[in-house]
Amino acid sequence: MQTLNCHGNLIELDSPKVMGIINITPDSFYDGGKSFSEKNILNQAEKMLSDGATFLDIGGYSTRPNAEEISESEETKRVVNAIELVLKKFPQTLISIDTFRSDVAKKSIETGAVLVNDVSGGTLDSHMFSTVAELKVPYVLMHMRGTPKTMSKLTDYNNVTVDVLKDLSGKIANAHAAGINDIIVDPGFGFAKTREQNFELMGNLELFENLDVPVLVGISRKSFIQKTLGIDAASALNGTSSLNTVALVKGAKILRVHDVKEAVECVKLIENLNP
C-alpha cells in the first residue's frame, strides 16, 4: 500500500484522496481573484474540508498559459499569509504549497505546509530537489516543458505517453538520489500538451502505475475539457467529474480539484465497484 508521511501524519492511499485548490492569485483561469480576502480564504477552506478534502493546495503564482510573472517576495507573502490564516482556524489541515520556487517552498513548509507541489518537476529551480529532501516532505513531481509563458509552443512529442513516462522516470530517479522519499507524479494535463495529447494521456493513465509512485491527476475545469464540449470554465464541472472518474478507474490516487464535494462523490462511487 502506498503512503505519504506528511510531517508525522501517515496518509494511506489505499483509498484515493482529494486535494482542494485555493489560488491566492488575481488571474488564475477559473477562480482568479476569488480567494484574496481573508474571509474568502477561510470560507473556501472550511467548505473544502467539510466536503472531504484531505489536502488543501495553496498557490500564489498563476501557471495558466501566458500568466503574469510575479516576484518571489510577492508569491511568498501571498502563500505564507494564507497558510497562517488557515492553520490558525483549522490547525489539523494538511496544506500543500503549489510553487516551483524552492525558497517559497521552504518558507511555506516552515510556516506549516506539509507537502510541495511543483508544476515544473524541478526544472525551474535547481535547488528544489535538495530543498525538499532537507525539508523531508512529500513532493508532487509534475511533467511540464518550458515555462507557463512558453509551454503552449512545446508540444512536439514522438509519443506523448512514452515521452512523459520517460521524463518522469528520470526525474523520479534524480529526486530519490537527492534524498526525497515520498514522491507523487502528475502527468501535467494542460501543460505543454495539446487537447488531443491530454486525451491520449488520460487514455493511457494506467501505464503511469509502472512508475511505482502515487499518481495525481489535475484536470479540474481545464481548457481541453472546455474546448471539447464548447463551454467555458464555469460550465466544466460535469466534464471534470467524468474525467476524474476515468482517472480513478485507471489508478489515480489523488484528484486535485476546485470542486471537492463532487470529486469525493466520484471516489465513493468508484470504491463501491470493488467493495
ZADO-1210 file (C-alpha; in nm, 4 decimals, padded with zeros to 6 digits):
<atoms>
<atom x="00.0000" y="00.0000" z="00.0000" code="MET" pos="1"/>
<atom x="00.1257" y="00.3464" z="-00.0903" code="GLN" pos="2"/>
<atom x="00.1584" y="00.6012" z="00.1890" code="THR" pos="3"/>
<atom x="00.2724" y="00.9609" z="00.2374" code="LEU" pos="4"/>
<atom x="00.4480" y="01.0837" z="00.5515" code="ASN" pos="5"/>
<atom x="00.3269" y="01.4411" z="00.5982" code="CYS" pos="6"/>
<atom x="00.5327" y="01.5572" z="00.8974" code="HIS" pos="7"/>
<atom x="00.4286" y="01.2583" z="01.1072" code="GLY" pos="8"/>
<atom x="00.0792" y="01.2220" z="00.9594" code="ASN" pos="9"/>
<atom x="00.0829" y="00.8950" z="00.7676" code="LEU" pos="10"/>
<atom x="-00.1640" y="00.9223" z="00.4797" code="ILE" pos="11"/>
<atom x="-00.2647" y="00.5856" z="00.3379" code="GLU" pos="12"/>
<atom x="-00.3580" y="00.5899" z="-00.0298" code="LEU" pos="13"/>
<atom x="-00.5484" y="00.2616" z="-00.0441" code="ASP" pos="14"/>
<atom x="-00.8463" y="00.4948" z="-00.0805" code="SER" pos="15"/>
<atom x="-00.7904" y="00.7847" z="-00.3269" code="PRO" pos="16"/>
<atom x="-00.7700" y="01.1317" z="-00.1748" code="LYS" pos="17"/>
<atom x="-00.8952" y="01.4721" z="-00.2869" code="VAL" pos="18"/>
<atom x="-00.6858" y="01.7896" z="-00.2899" code="MET" pos="19"/>
<atom x="-00.8765" y="02.1176" z="-00.2934" code="GLY" pos="20"/>
<atom x="-00.7343" y="02.4136" z="-00.4856" code="ILE" pos="21"/>
<atom x="-00.7032" y="02.7535" z="-00.3191" code="ILE" pos="22"/>
<atom x="-00.5497" y="03.0080" z="-00.5564" code="ASN" pos="23"/>
<atom x="-00.4281" y="03.3287" z="-00.3926" code="ILE" pos="24"/>
<atom x="-00.3980" y="03.4933" z="-00.7335" code="THR" pos="25"/>
<atom x="-00.5902" y="03.7553" z="-00.9324" code="PRO" pos="26"/>
<atom x="-00.5511" y="03.5804" z="-01.2680" code="ASP" pos="27"/>
<atom x="-00.5989" y="03.2046" z="-01.2400" code="SER" pos="28"/>
<atom x="-00.8041" y="03.0671" z="-01.5284" code="PHE" pos="29"/>
<atom x="-01.1097" y="02.9699" z="-01.3217" code="TYR" pos="30"/>
<atom x="-01.1099" y="03.1159" z="-00.9706" code="ASP" pos="31"/>
<atom x="-00.8691" y="03.4061" z="-01.0036" code="GLY" pos="32"/>
<atom x="-00.9392" y="03.6801" z="-00.7531" code="GLY" pos="33"/>
<atom x="-01.1933" y="03.4777" z="-00.5564" code="LYS" pos="34"/>
<atom x="-00.9579" y="03.3866" z="-00.2746" code="SER" pos="35"/>
<atom x="-00.7772" y="03.7094" z="-00.1959" code="PHE" pos="36"/>
<atom x="-00.9690" y="03.8273" z="00.1109" code="SER" pos="37"/>
<atom x="-00.9181" y="03.6569" z="00.4470" code="GLU" pos="38"/>
<atom x="-01.2895" y="03.5850" z="00.4670" code="LYS" pos="39"/>
<atom x="-01.2931" y="03.4156" z="00.1257" code="ASN" pos="40"/>
<atom x="-00.9844" y="03.2077" z="00.2050" code="ILE" pos="41"/>
<atom x="-01.1361" y="03.0800" z="00.5286" code="LEU" pos="42"/>
<atom x="-01.4786" y="03.0190" z="00.3745" code="ASN" pos="43"/>
<atom x="-01.3240" y="02.8228" z="00.0885" code="GLN" pos="44"/>
<atom x="-01.1010" y="02.6221" z="00.3223" code="ALA" pos="45"/>
<atom x="-01.3903" y="02.5413" z="00.5553" code="GLU" pos="46"/>
<atom x="-01.6141" y="02.4265" z="00.2706" code="LYS" pos="47"/>
<atom x="-01.3438" y="02.2093" z="00.1134" code="MET" pos="48"/>
<atom x="-01.2537" y="02.0474" z="00.4453" code="LEU" pos="49"/>
<atom x="-01.6188" y="01.9820" z="00.5339" code="SER" pos="50"/>
<atom x="-01.6726" y="01.8366" z="00.1850" code="ASP" pos="51"/>
<atom x="-01.3965" y="01.5828" z="00.2442" code="GLY" pos="52"/>
<atom x="-01.0665" y="01.7256" z="00.1181" code="ALA" pos="53"/>
<atom x="-00.7588" y="01.5525" z="00.2592" code="THR" pos="54"/>
<atom x="-00.5272" y="01.8287" z="00.1356" code="PHE" pos="55"/>
<atom x="-00.5619" y="02.1971" z="00.0555" code="LEU" pos="56"/>
<atom x="-00.3266" y="02.3118" z="-00.2216" code="ASP" pos="57"/>
<atom x="-00.2390" y="02.6790" z="-00.1755" code="ILE" pos="58"/>
<atom x="-00.0729" y="02.8662" z="-00.4609" code="GLY" pos="59"/>
<atom x="00.0214" y="03.2291" z="-00.5125" code="GLY" pos="60"/>
<atom x="00.1543" y="03.2216" z="-00.8706" code="TYR" pos="61"/>
<atom x="-00.0808" y="03.1573" z="-01.1610" code="SER" pos="62"/>
<atom x="00.0587" y="02.8980" z="-01.4030" code="THR" pos="63"/>
<atom x="-00.2088" y="02.9310" z="-01.6695" code="ARG" pos="64"/>
<atom x="-00.0677" y="02.9959" z="-02.0195" code="PRO" pos="65"/>
<atom x="00.0755" y="03.3482" z="-02.0523" code="ASN" pos="66"/>
<atom x="00.0083" y="03.4280" z="-01.6869" code="ALA" pos="67"/>
<atom x="00.1697" y="03.7383" z="-01.5444" code="GLU" pos="68"/>
<atom x="00.5001" y="03.6783" z="-01.3663" code="GLU" pos="69"/>
<atom x="00.5249" y="03.7921" z="-01.0051" code="ILE" pos="70"/>
<atom x="00.8214" y="03.8389" z="-00.7747" code="SER" pos="71"/>
<atom x="00.9299" y="03.5736" z="-00.5303" code="GLU" pos="72"/>
<atom x="00.8630" y="03.8093" z="-00.2402" code="SER" pos="73"/>
<atom x="00.5057" y="03.8710" z="-00.3557" code="GLU" pos="74"/>
<atom x="00.4416" y="03.4984" z="-00.4022" code="GLU" pos="75"/>
<atom x="00.5854" y="03.4253" z="-00.0585" code="THR" pos="76"/>
<atom x="00.3739" y="03.6932" z="00.1052" code="LYS" pos="77"/>
<atom x="00.0551" y="03.5615" z="-00.0555" code="ARG" pos="78"/>
<atom x="00.1006" y="03.1983" z="00.0387" code="VAL" pos="79"/>
<atom x="00.2546" y="03.2393" z="00.3838" code="VAL" pos="80"/>
<atom x="-00.0294" y="03.4681" z="00.4905" code="ASN" pos="81"/>
<atom x="-00.2856" y="03.2185" z="00.3609" code="ALA" pos="82"/>
<atom x="-00.1168" y="02.9201" z="00.5277" code="ILE" pos="83"/>
<atom x="-00.1027" y="03.1030" z="00.8609" code="GLU" pos="84"/>
<atom x="-00.4662" y="03.2029" z="00.8285" code="LEU" pos="85"/>
<atom x="-00.5930" y="02.8525" z="00.7500" code="VAL" pos="86"/>
<atom x="-00.3851" y="02.6804" z="01.0175" code="LEU" pos="87"/>
<atom x="-00.4924" y="02.9271" z="01.2845" code="LYS" pos="88"/>
<atom x="-00.8591" y="02.8422" z="01.2179" code="LYS" pos="89"/>
<atom x="-00.8132" y="02.4772" z="01.1138" code="PHE" pos="90"/>
<atom x="-00.4872" y="02.3601" z="01.2786" code="PRO" pos="91"/>
<atom x="-00.5082" y="01.9972" z="01.1615" code="GLN" pos="92"/>
<atom x="-00.5207" y="02.0890" z="00.7915" code="THR" pos="93"/>
<atom x="-00.2710" y="01.9193" z="00.5598" code="LEU" pos="94"/>
<atom x="-00.1545" y="02.2016" z="00.3343" code="ILE" pos="95"/>
<atom x="00.0258" y="02.1553" z="00.0048" code="SER" pos="96"/>
<atom x="00.2267" y="02.4503" z="-00.1289" code="ILE" pos="97"/>
<atom x="00.1924" y="02.4933" z="-00.5046" code="ASP" pos="98"/>
<atom x="00.5180" y="02.6546" z="-00.6167" code="THR" pos="99"/>
<atom x="00.8176" y="02.5948" z="-00.8418" code="PHE" pos="100"/>
<atom x="01.0468" y="02.8145" z="-00.6286" code="ARG" pos="101"/>
<atom x="01.2491" y="02.6386" z="-00.3608" code="SER" pos="102"/>
<atom x="01.2653" y="02.9365" z="-00.1247" code="ASP" pos="103"/>
<atom x="00.8874" y="02.9773" z="-00.1383" code="VAL" pos="104"/>
<atom x="00.8534" y="02.6045" z="-00.0681" code="ALA" pos="105"/>
<atom x="01.0932" y="02.6285" z="00.2269" code="LYS" pos="106"/>
<atom x="00.9185" y="02.9256" z="00.3880" code="LYS" pos="107"/>
<atom x="00.5794" y="02.7619" z="00.3345" code="SER" pos="108"/>
<atom x="00.6848" y="02.4353" z="00.4972" code="ILE" pos="109"/>
<atom x="00.8373" y="02.6288" z="00.7859" code="GLU" pos="110"/>
<atom x="00.5010" y="02.8064" z="00.8224" code="THR" pos="111"/>
<atom x="00.3175" y="02.4751" z="00.8459" code="GLY" pos="112"/>
<atom x="00.2595" y="02.3275" z="00.4998" code="ALA" pos="113"/>
<atom x="00.3398" y="01.9554" z="00.4740" code="VAL" pos="114"/>
<atom x="00.3770" y="01.8865" z="00.1011" code="LEU" pos="115"/>
<atom x="00.5356" y="02.0565" z="-00.2016" code="VAL" pos="116"/>
<atom x="00.3540" y="02.0596" z="-00.5371" code="ASN" pos="117"/>
<atom x="00.5946" y="02.1687" z="-00.8124" code="ASP" pos="118"/>
<atom x="00.4455" y="02.2143" z="-01.1608" code="VAL" pos="119"/>
<atom x="00.7945" y="02.2237" z="-01.3112" code="SER" pos="120"/>
<atom x="00.9155" y="01.8943" z="-01.1641" code="GLY" pos="121"/>
<atom x="01.2342" y="02.0665" z="-01.0522" code="GLY" pos="122"/>
<atom x="01.3226" y="02.2177" z="-01.3900" code="THR" pos="123"/>
<atom x="01.2683" y="02.5843" z="-01.2987" code="LEU" pos="124"/>
<atom x="01.4710" y="02.5862" z="-00.9755" code="ASP" pos="125"/>
<atom x="01.7888" y="02.3798" z="-00.9489" code="SER" pos="126"/>
<atom x="01.7672" y="02.3874" z="-00.5686" code="HIS" pos="127"/>
<atom x="01.4186" y="02.2370" z="-00.5426" code="MET" pos="128"/>
<atom x="01.5172" y="01.8707" z="-00.5053" code="PHE" pos="129"/>
<atom x="01.7785" y="01.9389" z="-00.2373" code="SER" pos="130"/>
<atom x="01.5422" y="02.1733" z="-00.0548" code="THR" pos="131"/>
<atom x="01.2559" y="01.9222" z="-00.0472" code="VAL" pos="132"/>
<atom x="01.4960" y="01.6486" z="00.0654" code="ALA" pos="133"/>
<atom x="01.6149" y="01.8705" z="00.3502" code="GLU" pos="134"/>
<atom x="01.2556" y="01.9518" z="00.4491" code="LEU" pos="135"/>
<atom x="01.1618" y="01.5799" z="00.4490" code="LYS" pos="136"/>
<atom x="00.8159" y="01.6291" z="00.2985" code="VAL" pos="137"/>
<atom x="00.6333" y="01.4575" z="00.0109" code="PRO" pos="138"/>
<atom x="00.6861" y="01.6059" z="-00.3343" code="TYR" pos="139"/>
<atom x="00.4497" y="01.6238" z="-00.6301" code="VAL" pos="140"/>
<atom x="00.6673" y="01.5990" z="-00.9405" code="LEU" pos="141"/>
<atom x="00.4774" y="01.7207" z="-01.2459" code="MET" pos="142"/>
<atom x="00.5673" y="01.6970" z="-01.6131" code="HIS" pos="143"/>
<atom x="00.5987" y="02.0278" z="-01.7951" code="MET" pos="144"/>
<atom x="00.8138" y="02.1694" z="-02.0713" code="ARG" pos="145"/>
<atom x="00.9425" y="02.5251" z="-02.0708" code="GLY" pos="146"/>
<atom x="00.7627" y="02.7804" z="-01.8573" code="THR" pos="147"/>
<atom x="00.3968" y="02.8836" z="-01.8270" code="PRO" pos="148"/>
<atom x="00.4698" y="03.1524" z="-02.0899" code="LYS" pos="149"/>
<atom x="00.6328" y="02.9148" z="-02.3418" code="THR" pos="150"/>
<atom x="00.4789" y="02.5734" z="-02.2748" code="MET" pos="151"/>
<atom x="00.1952" y="02.6011" z="-02.5276" code="SER" pos="152"/>
<atom x="00.4545" y="02.6002" z="-02.8087" code="LYS" pos="153"/>
<atom x="00.6431" y="02.2951" z="-02.6768" code="LEU" pos="154"/>
<atom x="00.4021" y="02.0168" z="-02.7702" code="THR" pos="155"/>
<atom x="00.6123" y="01.8204" z="-03.0216" code="ASP" pos="156"/>
<atom x="00.6428" y="01.4617" z="-02.8931" code="TYR" pos="157"/>
<atom x="00.7385" y="01.1379" z="-03.0650" code="ASN" pos="158"/>
<atom x="00.4796" y="00.9644" z="-02.8474" code="ASN" pos="159"/>
<atom x="00.3343" y="01.1792" z="-02.5705" code="VAL" pos="160"/>
<atom x="00.2701" y="00.8923" z="-02.3275" code="THR" pos="161"/>
<atom x="00.6109" y="00.7306" z="-02.3730" code="VAL" pos="162"/>
<atom x="00.7940" y="01.0634" z="-02.3662" code="ASP" pos="163"/>
<atom x="00.6193" y="01.1821" z="-02.0486" code="VAL" pos="164"/>
<atom x="00.6793" y="00.8465" z="-01.8780" code="LEU" pos="165"/>
<atom x="01.0496" y="00.8569" z="-01.9667" code="LYS" pos="166"/>
<atom x="01.0827" y="01.2144" z="-01.8429" code="ASP" pos="167"/>
<atom x="00.9091" y="01.1410" z="-01.5135" code="LEU" pos="168"/>
<atom x="01.1035" y="00.8191" z="-01.4624" code="SER" pos="169"/>
<atom x="01.4337" y="01.0043" z="-01.4952" code="GLY" pos="170"/>
<atom x="01.3219" y="01.2802" z="-01.2609" code="LYS" pos="171"/>
<atom x="01.1994" y="01.0291" z="-01.0026" code="ILE" pos="172"/>
<atom x="01.5457" y="00.8711" z="-01.0054" code="ALA" pos="173"/>
<atom x="01.7091" y="01.2109" z="-00.9623" code="ASN" pos="174"/>
<atom x="01.4703" y="01.3066" z="-00.6823" code="ALA" pos="175"/>
<atom x="01.5368" y="00.9813" z="-00.4988" code="HIS" pos="176"/>
<atom x="01.9116" y="01.0332" z="-00.5444" code="ALA" pos="177"/>
<atom x="01.8742" y="01.3794" z="-00.3907" code="ALA" pos="178"/>
<atom x="01.7135" y="01.2243" z="-00.0839" code="GLY" pos="179"/>
<atom x="01.3395" y="01.2738" z="-00.1442" code="ILE" pos="180"/>
<atom x="01.1499" y="00.9752" z="-00.0036" code="ASN" pos="181"/>
<atom x="00.7834" y="01.0343" z="-00.0846" code="ASP" pos="182"/>
<atom x="00.7182" y="01.1227" z="-00.4493" code="ILE" pos="183"/>
<atom x="00.3866" y="01.1683" z="-00.6296" code="ILE" pos="184"/>
<atom x="00.3806" y="01.2064" z="-01.0075" code="VAL" pos="185"/>
<atom x="00.1482" y="01.4296" z="-01.2079" code="ASP" pos="186"/>
<atom x="00.1395" y="01.3794" z="-01.5882" code="PRO" pos="187"/>
<atom x="00.0784" y="01.7523" z="-01.6256" code="GLY" pos="188"/>
<atom x="-00.2513" y="01.7702" z="-01.8117" code="PHE" pos="189"/>
<atom x="-00.2697" y="02.1012" z="-01.9947" code="GLY" pos="190"/>
<atom x="00.0998" y="02.1791" z="-01.9518" code="PHE" pos="191"/>
<atom x="00.2819" y="02.1606" z="-02.2869" code="ALA" pos="192"/>
<atom x="00.0121" y="01.9282" z="-02.4251" code="LYS" pos="193"/>
<atom x="-00.2457" y="01.9764" z="-02.6957" code="THR" pos="194"/>
<atom x="-00.6106" y="01.8857" z="-02.6470" code="ARG" pos="195"/>
<atom x="-00.5555" y="01.5567" z="-02.8284" code="GLU" pos="196"/>
<atom x="-00.2423" y="01.4782" z="-02.6238" code="GLN" pos="197"/>
<atom x="-00.4308" y="01.5336" z="-02.2973" code="ASN" pos="198"/>
<atom x="-00.6881" y="01.2744" z="-02.4001" code="PHE" pos="199"/>
<atom x="-00.4163" y="01.0343" z="-02.5120" code="GLU" pos="200"/>
<atom x="-00.2508" y="01.0636" z="-02.1710" code="LEU" pos="201"/>
<atom x="-00.5809" y="01.0046" z="-01.9948" code="MET" pos="202"/>
<atom x="-00.6463" y="00.7011" z="-02.2119" code="GLY" pos="203"/>
<atom x="-00.3075" y="00.5566" z="-02.1129" code="ASN" pos="204"/>
<atom x="-00.3075" y="00.6695" z="-01.7495" code="LEU" pos="205"/>
<atom x="-00.2868" y="00.3154" z="-01.6104" code="GLU" pos="206"/>
<atom x="00.0664" y="00.2919" z="-01.7538" code="LEU" pos="207"/>
<atom x="00.1832" y="00.5512" z="-01.5007" code="PHE" pos="208"/>
<atom x="00.1343" y="00.2948" z="-01.2230" code="GLU" pos="209"/>
<atom x="00.4526" y="00.1343" z="-01.3594" code="ASN" pos="210"/>
<atom x="00.6460" y="00.4248" z="-01.2058" code="LEU" pos="211"/>
<atom x="00.5695" y="00.2703" z="-00.8625" code="ASP" pos="212"/>
<atom x="00.4685" y="00.6014" z="-00.7049" code="VAL" pos="213"/>
<atom x="00.1211" y="00.7503" z="-00.6474" code="PRO" pos="214"/>
<atom x="-00.0351" y="00.9341" z="-00.9409" code="VAL" pos="215"/>
<atom x="-00.2027" y="01.2736" z="-00.9009" code="LEU" pos="216"/>
<atom x="-00.4428" y="01.3970" z="-01.1671" code="VAL" pos="217"/>
<atom x="-00.5287" y="01.7641" z="-01.2043" code="GLY" pos="218"/>
<atom x="-00.7762" y="01.8228" z="-01.4853" code="ILE" pos="219"/>
<atom x="-01.0274" y="02.0387" z="-01.2994" code="SER" pos="220"/>
<atom x="-01.2197" y="02.2637" z="-01.5440" code="ARG" pos="221"/>
<atom x="-00.9190" y="02.2791" z="-01.7805" code="LYS" pos="222"/>
<atom x="-00.9317" y="02.4154" z="-02.1324" code="SER" pos="223"/>
<atom x="-00.9167" y="02.0778" z="-02.3090" code="PHE" pos="224"/>
<atom x="-01.2487" y="01.9938" z="-02.1417" code="ILE" pos="225"/>
<atom x="-01.3903" y="02.3330" z="-02.2353" code="GLN" pos="226"/>
<atom x="-01.2785" y="02.3123" z="-02.5986" code="LYS" pos="227"/>
<atom x="-01.4079" y="01.9592" z="-02.6435" code="THR" pos="228"/>
<atom x="-01.7528" y="02.0448" z="-02.5069" code="LEU" pos="229"/>
<atom x="-01.7741" y="02.4001" z="-02.6420" code="GLY" pos="230"/>
<atom x="-01.8197" y="02.5527" z="-02.2964" code="ILE" pos="231"/>
<atom x="-01.6378" y="02.7845" z="-02.0552" code="ASP" pos="232"/>
<atom x="-01.4667" y="02.7004" z="-01.7260" code="ALA" pos="233"/>
<atom x="-01.7749" y="02.7843" z="-01.5222" code="ALA" pos="234"/>
<atom x="-01.9688" y="02.5119" z="-01.7074" code="SER" pos="235"/>
<atom x="-01.6970" y="02.2440" z="-01.6946" code="ALA" pos="236"/>
<atom x="-01.7808" y="02.0675" z="-01.3667" code="LEU" pos="237"/>
<atom x="-01.9667" y="01.7785" z="-01.5292" code="ASN" pos="238"/>
<atom x="-01.6824" y="01.7195" z="-01.7747" code="GLY" pos="239"/>
<atom x="-01.4345" y="01.7349" z="-01.4886" code="THR" pos="240"/>
<atom x="-01.6254" y="01.4756" z="-01.2872" code="SER" pos="241"/>
<atom x="-01.6486" y="01.2473" z="-01.5912" code="SER" pos="242"/>
<atom x="-01.2733" y="01.2509" z="-01.6481" code="LEU" pos="243"/>
<atom x="-01.1955" y="01.2286" z="-01.2756" code="ASN" pos="244"/>
<atom x="-01.3971" y="00.9067" z="-01.2743" code="THR" pos="245"/>
<atom x="-01.1913" y="00.7742" z="-01.5650" code="VAL" pos="246"/>
<atom x="-00.8717" y="00.8724" z="-01.3821" code="ALA" pos="247"/>
<atom x="-00.9793" y="00.6838" z="-01.0693" code="LEU" pos="248"/>
<atom x="-01.0627" y="00.3709" z="-01.2689" code="VAL" pos="249"/>
<atom x="-00.7158" y="00.3946" z="-01.4242" code="LYS" pos="250"/>
<atom x="-00.5372" y="00.4175" z="-01.0896" code="GLY" pos="251"/>
<atom x="-00.5168" y="00.7836" z="-00.9830" code="ALA" pos="252"/>
<atom x="-00.4605" y="00.8175" z="-00.6080" code="LYS" pos="253"/>
<atom x="-00.5083" y="01.1948" z="-00.5693" code="ILE" pos="254"/>
<atom x="-00.7530" y="01.4239" z="-00.7508" code="LEU" pos="255"/>
<atom x="-00.6627" y="01.7940" z="-00.7469" code="ARG" pos="256"/>
<atom x="-00.9860" y="01.9887" z="-00.7919" code="VAL" pos="257"/>
<atom x="-01.1758" y="02.3131" z="-00.7499" code="HIS" pos="258"/>
<atom x="-01.4916" y="02.1224" z="-00.6520" code="ASP" pos="259"/>
<atom x="-01.4210" y="01.8896" z="-00.3611" code="VAL" pos="260"/>
<atom x="-01.7705" y="01.7564" z="-00.2924" code="LYS" pos="261"/>
<atom x="-01.8154" y="01.6261" z="-00.6461" code="GLU" pos="262"/>
<atom x="-01.4678" y="01.4689" z="-00.6533" code="ALA" pos="263"/>
<atom x="-01.5294" y="01.2923" z="-00.3207" code="VAL" pos="264"/>
<atom x="-01.8537" y="01.1560" z="-00.4672" code="GLU" pos="265"/>
<atom x="-01.6563" y="01.0187" z="-00.7644" code="CYS" pos="266"/>
<atom x="-01.4218" y="00.8404" z="-00.5230" code="VAL" pos="267"/>
<atom x="-01.7085" y="00.6917" z="-00.3209" code="LYS" pos="268"/>
<atom x="-01.8866" y="00.5617" z="-00.6286" code="LEU" pos="269"/>
<atom x="-01.5744" y="00.4040" z="-00.7787" code="ILE" pos="270"/>
<atom x="-01.4841" y="00.2386" z="-00.4480" code="GLU" pos="271"/>
<atom x="-01.8219" y="00.0680" z="-00.4480" code="ASN" pos="272"/>
<atom x="-01.7350" y="-00.1071" z="-00.7738" code="LEU" pos="273"/>
<atom x="-01.4858" y="-00.3157" z="-00.5756" code="ASN" pos="274"/>
<atom x="-01.6086" y="-00.3101" z="-00.2138" code="PRO" pos="275"/>
</atoms>
